[in-house]
């Protein structure tokens, strides 16, 4: 079973559908109490992940695992490694309307590190998940629009997930004889990324983006009130926790 299937099955609405199917089968077998328990369990899973407080606590915990510093506070590195992808469209706060003027992307963080003199090389890692254009191609164009010279950018375009990001980045850096890296990704994704890169012969320093899961102080809605956007966004948090568990199991085998 692929990790994508596992992540999809754990998404709260899908859990409810699965539990409902199991419940129907148990009901037909006249295991009525067990059937009801399965159905209630699925409903509670959906309710849990529809609450903003769950997102703030579960997602916030991951986002705080690695401290974010100002660009010039990081140590010198041989390369700035930027992982492809984005969390919630790079919006600055999950609970607020999208504002393109407040977006902080992974490539913009890499540009700040480069301009602060932390490294003379930016390695972009990420293939095309949909369509012919890779994540790295889009990020490279964005970096060049920020004034980063093309010769300072290296693209790794084959990886399709975080584990492949780690393996192919390692291969690329070995060929360039570079070892110390600043790893750039979202704060939420950083724990899983660091886990994927663990064990590689690299000196890795996490350089996460600013946290995105922050409950606004002026928001009128209660943090304990179910919310559809929160439920849909929860898939990303569930994916991160599931990935960490799968990486841990993989390391034991």
Order of alpha helices (4+ residues) and beta strands (2+ residues): alpha-alpha-alpha-alpha-beta-alpha-beta-alpha-beta-alpha-beta-alpha-beta-alpha
